[in-house]
Amino acid sequence: METDRHVDLLVIGGGVNGAGIARDAAGRGLAVMLCEQGDLAGATSSASSKLIHGGLRYLEYYKLRFVREALREREVLLGIAPHIVWPARFILPLDKGMRPAFMIEAGLFLYDWLAPRKRLGRSRRLNLRTSEEGAPLKEHITTGFAYSDCRVDDARLVVLNAIDARERGASIRTRTRCVSASRKASLWQATLLDLRNATTMNVTARALVNAAGPWAGEVLSDAIGHDRGKNLRLVRGSHIIVPRLYEGEQNYVLQNDDRRIIFVMPYESDYSLIGTTEIPFSGDPLKARISADEIFYLCAAVSRYFRKPLSPGDVVESFAGVRPLYDDGAESASAATRDYVFDLEAPSDGAPLLSVFGGKLTTYRRLAEDAMEKLSPYLKPPREKAWTASAPLPGGDMEGGDFNRFLRALRGKYPWLGAAAAARLARAYGTRAERILGNARSAADLGEHFGAGLFQAEIDYLIDQEFALTAEDILWRRSKLRLHLSRDQIAAVSAYVDARTRTDERPNA
């Protein structure tokens, strides 16, 4: 077998776990390659509820260690990525027949006690008759609680980890599938298929990480020849997007009569994001779609609490993702663990295989750190010390971690930028927004305008620096501008991107 490339670590999967592991390993001085069969965050990692949180409801299942770790990671991510992770206030209204007030109050007290609170406030009880947060809710809902957690741009979190990994020496290869991997002479020998041009690459690696999310079992059985798919419990979670339901930036946590909770959150200025469901899933995760029953379920939950009823006809967009939960034998998907589980196979002659099952967006960085701790005895990286907790993600190197101060400075430097455009660029790119804007003195200097504040300069940046290859990559994962563009504008973006990327040479490899 002729080898095209040799690396220390080959990572299969470009979701948040794979990208996080690649970043951590590259920062320790290892030669790393990551392959992803689609786009970065192309499946589960871009279909979350967009939260960085401890998981208040997991206290019901006595998961104190898990919640405490997630709350600590919430604080870490606020520090290293203040542009794509931001504090948010959540309102939990009380309704008859649901969890009683004393139970919620006790849970929030514990939640506050477990959490480092350098940046976020404590929970408190609310009179919804008199507070502005009660205005959108039905009159009989008079009491509630407010607590703090964080929102996140999930897909951008993945991309920024991949960018940082690349800048530390990793090779990031999207639209590339691992079709086979086997041990030989104390090394992994893998064949990678570039799905864009149907060419193959042979890679040898000292260690292999299977971080393929809902495909982890398939990678084990089809590419590697193991039978480990039984460790996964696939669950579809679906969300709907509707026109903005209320004024204000508060988020709502609704208790449903099946004891699940539904989030209602401001989204993309003009919309509200509502989710999620939990439905057992089988089949191809790329074909996961919301069902009519799920849409009705989410609309009914909102209508139970809000003055203005919601119907399926109000839905303007939806998305569904498949969560690869570790199968711990829990009776329901809601009770199944969100913690991650590793399966390390390390023969005496080397060439370890680490498979990642489960996990949660909030704890991806800690997962990556733990993965490297397990692999370090075999790889002996030049720099063994953990480092990612204090190193800003690309764009997160703001003075004092103060996003609002940075936004004011950006608007001062580019006074011709409108307030909404400046806020979007700052939130998405942080300090790297200036790489897009450059020396522009007016919007005309940014090239062709495609609508909704999207200019040629931004598209070029996303193609050249952020692994984007299609209009979908740009308009749905690198941004959510698809919600704000007409069909003709989307077609214009697609034509431009196709022209830019019509080449056999792989960008950013």
C-alpha positions as CSV (number, residue, x, y, z in Angstrom):
1,M,0.0,0.0,0.0
2,E,1.5,3.3,-1.1
3,T,1.1,6.0,1.6
4,D,0.2,9.5,0.5
5,R,0.3,10.9,4.0
6,H,1.5,9.8,7.5
7,V,0.0,11.4,10.6
8,D,0.1,10.8,14.4
9,L,-3.7,11.0,14.7
10,L,-6.5,10.5,12.2
11,V,-9.9,11.7,13.3
12,I,-13.1,10.5,11.6
13,G,-15.9,13.0,11.9
14,G,-16.2,16.8,11.6
15,G,-18.8,17.4,14.2
16,V,-18.1,19.3,17.5
17,N,-16.3,16.3,19.1
18,G,-14.1,15.5,16.2
19,A,-13.2,19.1,15.6
20,G,-12.5,19.6,19.3
21,I,-10.2,16.6,19.4
22,A,-8.4,17.7,16.3
23,R,-7.8,21.1,17.8
24,D,-6.6,19.8,21.1
25,A,-4.2,17.3,19.5
26,A,-2.8,19.8,17.0
27,G,-2.1,22.2,19.9
28,R,-0.1,19.5,21.6
29,G,2.2,19.3,18.6
30,L,0.8,16.2,17.0
31,A,0.4,15.7,13.2
32,V,-3.4,15.5,12.8
33,M,-5.8,14.8,10.0
34,L,-9.6,15.1,10.2
35,C,-11.9,13.7,7.5
36,E,-15.6,14.5,7.3
37,Q,-17.9,13.0,4.7
38,G,-19.9,16.2,4.4
39,D,-19.6,19.7,5.6
40,L,-18.3,20.5,9.1
41,A,-21.2,20.4,11.5
42,G,-23.2,19.0,8.6
43,A,-25.6,16.9,10.8
44,T,-26.1,16.7,14.6
45,S,-23.8,19.6,15.6
46,S,-25.8,22.1,13.6
47,A,-29.2,20.8,14.6
48,S,-29.1,21.5,18.4
49,S,-31.1,23.9,20.5
50,K,-28.2,26.3,20.3
51,L,-27.5,26.2,24.1
52,I,-24.5,26.1,26.3
53,H,-26.0,25.0,29.6
54,G,-25.7,22.8,32.6
55,G,-28.9,20.9,31.9
56,L,-31.3,22.0,34.7
57,R,-33.6,19.0,34.1
58,Y,-30.8,16.5,34.6
59,L,-30.9,17.2,38.3
60,E,-34.1,15.2,38.4
61,Y,-32.0,12.2,37.4
62,Y,-29.4,13.0,40.1
63,K,-26.7,13.7,37.5
64,L,-25.0,16.2,39.8
65,R,-21.4,15.5,38.5
66,F,-22.6,15.8,34.9
67,V,-24.4,19.1,35.6
68,R,-21.5,20.5,37.6
69,E,-19.0,19.7,34.8
70,A,-21.3,21.3,32.2
71,L,-21.7,24.4,34.3
72,R,-18.0,24.8,34.6
73,E,-17.6,24.3,30.8
74,R,-20.3,27.0,30.3
75,E,-18.0,29.5,32.1
76,V,-14.9,28.3,30.1
77,L,-16.7,28.7,26.8
78,L,-17.9,32.2,27.7
79,G,-14.3,33.1,28.3
80,I,-12.7,31.6,25.1
81,A,-15.5,32.4,22.7
82,P,-17.4,35.5,23.8
83,H,-18.6,36.2,20.3
84,I,-20.4,33.0,19.6
85,V,-21.4,32.2,23.2
86,W,-23.4,34.8,25.1
87,P,-25.4,35.0,28.4
88,A,-29.1,34.5,28.2
89,R,-32.0,34.8,30.7
90,F,-34.5,31.9,30.8
91,I,-38.0,32.2,32.2
92,L,-39.7,29.1,33.6
93,P,-43.4,29.8,34.1
94,L,-45.4,27.6,36.5
95,D,-48.6,25.9,35.4
96,K,-50.9,23.7,37.3
97,G,-50.3,20.0,37.1
98,M,-46.6,20.4,36.4
99,R,-43.6,20.3,38.7
100,P,-44.5,22.2,41.8
101,A,-42.8,25.5,42.8
102,F,-40.9,24.1,45.7
103,M,-39.3,21.5,43.5
104,I,-38.2,24.0,40.9
105,E,-37.0,26.4,43.5
106,A,-34.9,23.7,45.1
107,G,-33.5,22.7,41.7
108,L,-32.6,26.2,40.8
109,F,-30.9,26.7,44.2
110,L,-28.8,23.6,43.5
111,Y,-28.1,24.8,40.0
112,D,-26.8,28.1,41.3
113,W,-24.7,26.4,43.9
114,L,-23.1,24.0,41.5
115,A,-22.2,26.8,39.0
116,P,-19.3,29.2,38.9
117,R,-20.9,32.6,38.6
118,K,-18.3,35.0,37.4
119,R,-20.4,36.3,34.5
120,L,-24.0,35.0,35.1
121,G,-26.5,36.1,37.7
122,R,-28.5,34.0,40.2
123,S,-32.0,32.6,39.7
124,R,-35.0,34.4,41.2
125,R,-38.7,34.1,41.5
126,L,-41.0,36.2,39.3
127,N,-44.4,37.7,39.6
128,L,-45.6,37.3,36.0
129,R,-48.6,39.5,36.5
130,T,-46.4,42.5,36.9
131,S,-43.1,41.7,35.2
132,E,-42.6,42.3,31.5
133,E,-41.6,38.6,31.0
134,G,-45.2,37.7,31.8
135,A,-46.7,39.9,29.0
136,P,-46.7,37.2,26.3
137,L,-48.1,34.5,28.6
138,K,-51.7,33.6,29.4
139,E,-53.3,35.5,32.3
140,H,-53.7,32.4,34.5
141,I,-49.9,31.9,34.5
142,T,-48.9,34.2,37.4
143,T,-45.7,32.8,38.8
144,G,-42.4,31.8,37.3
145,F,-38.6,31.7,37.8
146,A,-35.7,33.3,36.0
147,Y,-32.3,31.8,35.7
148,S,-29.2,32.2,33.5
149,D,-27.6,30.0,30.9
150,C,-26.0,30.7,27.5
151,R,-26.9,30.6,23.9
152,V,-24.4,29.5,21.1
153,D,-24.0,29.4,17.4
154,D,-23.5,25.7,17.3
155,A,-22.2,25.3,13.7
156,R,-19.8,28.1,14.1
157,L,-18.4,26.6,17.3
158,V,-17.5,23.5,15.2
159,V,-16.0,25.6,12.4
160,L,-13.9,27.7,14.7
161,N,-12.4,24.6,16.3
162,A,-11.5,23.3,12.9
163,I,-10.0,26.6,11.9
164,D,-7.8,26.7,15.0
165,A,-6.8,23.0,14.4
166,R,-5.7,23.9,10.9
167,E,-3.8,27.0,12.0
168,R,-2.0,24.7,14.5
169,G,-1.0,22.4,11.7
170,A,-3.9,19.9,11.3
171,S,-5.2,18.9,7.8
172,I,-9.0,19.3,7.6
173,R,-10.5,17.4,4.7
174,T,-14.2,17.9,4.2
175,R,-16.3,15.9,1.7
176,T,-13.9,13.0,2.4
177,R,-15.1,9.6,3.7
178,C,-13.0,7.0,5.4
179,V,-13.9,3.9,3.5
180,S,-11.6,1.5,5.2
181,A,-9.1,1.3,8.1
182,S,-7.1,-1.6,9.4
183,R,-4.1,-2.2,11.6
184,K,-0.8,-3.2,10.0
185,A,2.7,-3.0,11.5
186,S,1.6,-1.1,14.5
187,L,-0.1,1.6,12.4
188,W,-3.5,2.3,11.1
189,Q,-3.8,2.2,7.3
190,A,-6.8,4.1,6.1
191,T,-8.2,4.8,2.7
192,L,-10.0,8.1,2.3
193,L,-12.3,8.9,-0.6
194,D,-12.7,12.5,-1.8
195,L,-16.4,12.6,-2.7
196,R,-16.0,15.7,-4.8
197,N,-13.6,14.2,-7.4
198,A,-13.8,10.5,-6.6
199,T,-10.1,10.2,-5.8
200,T,-8.6,8.2,-3.0
201,M,-5.8,8.9,-0.5
202,N,-3.9,6.4,1.6
203,V,-3.1,7.5,5.1
204,T,-1.1,5.9,7.9
205,A,-1.7,7.0,11.5
206,R,-0.4,6.0,14.9
207,A,-3.9,6.3,16.4
208,L,-7.4,6.5,15.1
209,V,-10.4,8.4,16.6
210,N,-13.9,7.5,15.6
211,A,-15.9,10.6,16.3
212,A,-18.5,10.1,13.6
213,G,-21.5,10.8,15.8
214,P,-24.6,8.9,14.7
215,W,-22.4,7.1,12.2
216,A,-19.9,5.9,14.8
217,G,-21.4,2.4,14.7
218,E,-21.4,2.3,10.9
219,V,-17.7,3.4,10.9
220,L,-16.9,0.6,13.3
221,S,-18.8,-2.1,11.4
222,D,-18.3,-1.0,7.7
223,A,-14.9,0.8,7.6
224,I,-13.1,-1.0,10.5
225,G,-14.9,-4.4,10.6
226,H,-16.0,-4.2,14.3
227,D,-19.5,-4.7,15.6
228,R,-20.1,-1.9,18.2
229,G,-23.2,-0.2,16.9
230,K,-25.2,-1.5,19.9
231,N,-23.6,1.2,22.1
232,L,-25.6,3.9,20.4
233,R,-29.2,5.0,21.0
234,L,-30.2,7.3,18.1
235,V,-32.8,9.9,18.9
236,R,-34.2,12.5,16.5
237,G,-34.6,16.0,17.9
238,S,-36.6,18.5,15.9
239,H,-37.1,22.3,16.0
240,I,-39.4,24.7,14.3
241,I,-38.8,28.4,13.4
242,V,-41.8,30.8,13.4
243,P,-42.2,34.6,13.1
244,R,-41.1,36.3,16.3
245,L,-43.6,35.5,19.1
246,Y,-42.8,38.4,21.5
247,E,-40.6,41.4,22.1
248,G,-37.5,41.2,24.4
249,E,-34.5,38.9,24.5
250,Q,-35.7,36.6,27.2
251,N,-36.1,32.8,26.6
252,Y,-38.9,30.6,27.9
253,V,-38.7,27.1,29.2
254,L,-42.1,25.4,29.0
255,Q,-43.0,22.3,31.0
256,N,-45.0,19.9,28.9
257,D,-47.5,17.4,30.2
258,D,-45.2,14.5,29.3
259,R,-42.6,16.0,31.7
260,R,-40.4,17.1,28.8
261,I,-39.4,20.7,28.5
262,I,-39.6,23.0,25.4
263,F,-37.5,26.0,24.7
264,V,-38.8,29.1,23.0
265,M,-36.0,31.5,22.1
266,P,-35.5,34.7,20.0
267,Y,-33.8,33.8,16.8
268,E,-32.2,35.7,14.0
269,S,-34.0,39.0,15.0
270,D,-37.3,38.3,13.2
271,Y,-38.0,34.8,14.4
272,S,-38.5,32.4,17.4
273,L,-36.8,29.0,17.6
274,I,-38.8,26.3,19.3
275,G,-37.7,22.8,20.3
276,T,-37.0,20.1,20.9
277,T,-38.6,16.7,20.5
278,E,-37.1,13.3,21.3
279,I,-38.1,10.5,18.9
280,P,-36.3,7.1,18.6
281,F,-34.7,7.0,15.1
282,S,-33.3,4.5,12.7
283,G,-32.0,4.9,9.2
284,D,-29.8,7.4,7.5
285,P,-29.2,10.4,9.9
286,L,-28.9,12.7,6.8
287,K,-32.5,12.0,6.0
288,A,-33.8,13.0,9.4
289,R,-36.8,15.3,9.0
290,I,-39.4,16.7,11.3
291,S,-42.8,14.9,11.2
292,A,-46.2,16.5,11.2
293,D,-46.8,15.1,14.7
294,E,-43.7,16.8,16.0
295,I,-44.8,20.1,14.5
296,F,-48.2,19.7,16.1
297,Y,-46.6,18.7,19.5
298,L,-44.3,21.8,19.6
299,C,-47.2,24.2,18.5
300,A,-49.5,22.7,21.2
301,A,-46.8,23.2,23.9
302,V,-46.4,26.8,23.0
303,S,-50.2,27.4,22.7
304,R,-50.7,26.1,26.2
305,Y,-48.6,28.9,27.6
306,F,-48.7,31.9,25.2
307,R,-51.6,34.2,24.6
308,K,-51.2,34.0,20.9
309,P,-51.8,30.4,19.8
310,L,-49.4,28.8,17.4
311,S,-50.4,26.5,14.5
312,P,-48.4,24.4,12.0
313,G,-49.2,27.0,9.3
314,D,-47.0,29.5,11.2
315,V,-43.9,27.4,10.7
316,V,-41.5,29.0,8.2
317,E,-38.5,26.6,8.6
318,S,-37.6,23.5,10.5
319,F,-34.7,21.2,11.1
320,A,-34.0,17.9,12.7
321,G,-30.9,16.2,13.9
322,V,-30.0,12.7,15.2
323,R,-28.4,12.6,18.6
324,P,-26.1,9.6,19.2
325,L,-26.8,9.0,22.8
326,Y,-24.9,6.2,24.6
327,D,-27.3,3.4,25.3
328,D,-27.2,3.1,29.1
329,G,-30.5,1.1,29.3
330,A,-32.7,4.0,30.4
331,E,-36.4,3.5,29.8
332,S,-36.9,6.8,27.9
333,A,-34.7,9.0,25.6
334,S,-35.3,11.8,28.1
335,A,-33.7,9.8,30.9
336,A,-30.8,8.5,28.8
337,T,-27.4,9.9,29.7
338,R,-26.0,12.9,27.8
339,D,-22.6,12.2,29.1
340,Y,-19.9,10.9,26.8
341,V,-18.4,7.4,26.9
342,F,-15.1,6.3,25.4
343,D,-14.3,2.8,24.0
344,L,-10.5,2.6,23.9
345,E,-9.1,-0.4,22.1
346,A,-5.3,-0.5,22.5
347,P,-3.4,-3.6,21.5
348,S,0.1,-4.2,23.0
349,D,1.8,-3.3,19.7
350,G,0.2,0.2,19.6
351,A,-2.2,1.7,17.0
352,P,-5.0,2.5,19.5
353,L,-8.6,3.1,18.4
354,L,-10.7,5.5,20.5
355,S,-14.5,5.5,19.7
356,V,-16.6,8.4,21.1
357,F,-20.2,7.7,22.0
358,G,-22.7,10.3,23.1
359,G,-21.7,13.7,24.4
360,K,-23.2,17.1,24.6
361,L,-22.3,20.4,22.9
362,T,-21.5,22.1,26.2
363,T,-18.9,19.6,27.2
364,Y,-17.2,19.0,23.9
365,R,-14.0,20.7,25.0
366,R,-13.7,18.6,28.1
367,L,-14.5,15.5,26.0
368,A,-11.6,16.4,23.7
369,E,-9.3,17.0,26.7
370,D,-10.2,13.6,28.2
371,A,-9.7,11.9,24.8
372,M,-6.2,13.2,24.6
373,E,-5.5,12.1,28.2
374,K,-6.4,8.6,27.1
375,L,-4.3,8.7,23.9
376,S,-1.3,10.5,25.3
377,P,0.4,7.4,26.7
378,Y,0.4,6.0,23.2
379,L,1.2,9.1,21.2
380,K,3.5,10.9,23.7
381,P,2.7,14.4,22.3
382,P,5.5,17.0,22.4
383,R,3.4,19.1,24.7
384,E,1.4,17.0,27.1
385,K,-0.2,19.8,29.1
386,A,-3.9,20.6,28.6
387,W,-4.3,24.0,27.0
388,T,-7.7,24.6,25.5
389,A,-9.4,26.1,28.6
390,S,-7.6,29.4,28.3
391,A,-6.8,29.7,24.6
392,P,-9.5,31.8,22.7
393,L,-11.1,30.3,19.7
394,P,-10.6,32.3,16.5
395,G,-12.2,35.7,16.9
396,G,-12.5,35.4,20.6
397,D,-9.4,37.4,21.5
398,M,-11.4,40.4,22.6
399,E,-10.0,42.8,25.2
400,G,-11.3,41.6,28.6
401,G,-13.6,39.2,26.7
402,D,-16.0,42.1,26.4
403,F,-18.2,41.6,23.3
404,N,-20.1,44.9,23.7
405,R,-16.8,46.9,23.9
406,F,-15.6,45.1,20.8
407,L,-18.8,45.8,18.9
408,R,-18.6,49.5,19.8
409,A,-15.0,49.6,18.6
410,L,-15.9,47.8,15.3
411,R,-18.7,50.4,14.6
412,G,-16.3,53.2,15.4
413,K,-13.7,51.8,12.9
414,Y,-16.4,51.2,10.2
415,P,-19.0,53.9,10.8
416,W,-20.7,53.2,7.5
417,L,-21.8,49.8,8.8
418,G,-25.4,49.7,10.0
419,A,-26.0,48.6,13.5
420,A,-27.6,45.3,12.5
421,A,-24.8,44.4,10.0
422,A,-22.1,45.3,12.5
423,A,-23.7,43.2,15.2
424,R,-24.1,40.2,12.9
425,L,-20.4,40.3,11.8
426,A,-19.2,40.8,15.3
427,R,-21.2,37.9,16.7
428,A,-20.2,35.5,13.9
429,Y,-16.5,36.4,13.4
430,G,-15.5,38.3,16.5
431,T,-12.1,40.1,15.9
432,R,-11.8,38.3,12.6
433,A,-14.6,40.5,11.2
434,E,-11.9,42.9,10.4
435,R,-10.3,40.4,8.0
436,I,-13.5,40.6,6.0
437,L,-14.0,44.3,6.2
438,G,-10.3,45.1,5.7
439,N,-9.7,48.7,4.5
440,A,-13.2,49.1,3.2
441,R,-14.5,52.7,3.5
442,S,-18.0,51.9,2.3
443,A,-20.2,48.9,1.5
444,A,-19.3,49.3,-2.2
445,D,-15.7,48.2,-1.3
446,L,-17.0,44.8,-0.2
447,G,-18.0,43.8,-3.7
448,E,-21.3,42.5,-5.0
449,H,-24.2,42.6,-2.5
450,F,-26.3,39.5,-2.5
451,G,-28.9,40.8,0.1
452,A,-29.4,40.8,3.8
453,G,-25.9,42.4,4.3
454,L,-24.1,39.5,2.6
455,F,-21.3,40.8,0.4
456,Q,-18.8,39.1,-1.9
457,A,-16.0,39.8,0.5
458,E,-17.7,37.7,3.2
459,I,-18.4,34.8,0.8
460,D,-14.8,34.9,-0.4
461,Y,-13.6,34.8,3.2
462,L,-15.9,31.8,4.0
463,I,-14.6,29.9,1.0
464,D,-10.9,30.7,1.5
465,Q,-10.8,30.5,5.3
466,E,-13.8,28.5,6.7
467,F,-14.0,25.4,4.4
468,A,-17.3,26.5,2.8
469,L,-17.9,24.9,-0.6
470,T,-21.6,25.4,-1.3
471,A,-24.3,28.0,-0.8
472,E,-25.9,25.7,1.9
473,D,-22.6,25.8,3.8
474,I,-22.6,29.6,3.8
475,L,-26.3,30.3,4.2
476,W,-27.3,27.7,6.8
477,R,-24.2,26.6,8.7
478,R,-21.7,29.5,8.5
479,S,-24.7,31.8,8.9
480,K,-28.5,31.7,8.9
481,L,-28.9,34.2,6.1
482,R,-31.1,31.7,4.2
483,L,-33.9,32.9,6.5
484,H,-33.5,36.5,5.2
485,L,-32.9,36.0,1.4
486,S,-35.4,35.5,-1.4
487,R,-35.2,32.5,-3.7
488,D,-33.5,34.6,-6.4
489,Q,-30.9,35.9,-4.0
490,I,-30.2,32.4,-2.8
491,A,-29.8,31.3,-6.4
492,A,-27.4,34.2,-7.0
493,V,-25.3,33.1,-4.0
494,S,-25.3,29.6,-5.2
495,A,-24.1,30.6,-8.7
496,Y,-21.3,32.7,-7.3
497,V,-20.1,30.0,-4.9
498,D,-20.2,27.3,-7.6
499,A,-18.1,29.4,-9.9
500,R,-15.6,30.1,-7.1
501,T,-15.3,26.4,-6.0
502,R,-15.4,24.8,-9.4
503,T,-11.9,23.3,-9.2
504,D,-10.3,19.9,-8.6
505,E,-8.0,21.4,-6.0
506,R,-9.2,21.2,-2.4
507,P,-9.3,24.5,-0.5
508,N,-7.9,24.6,3.0
509,A,-6.7,21.0,3.0
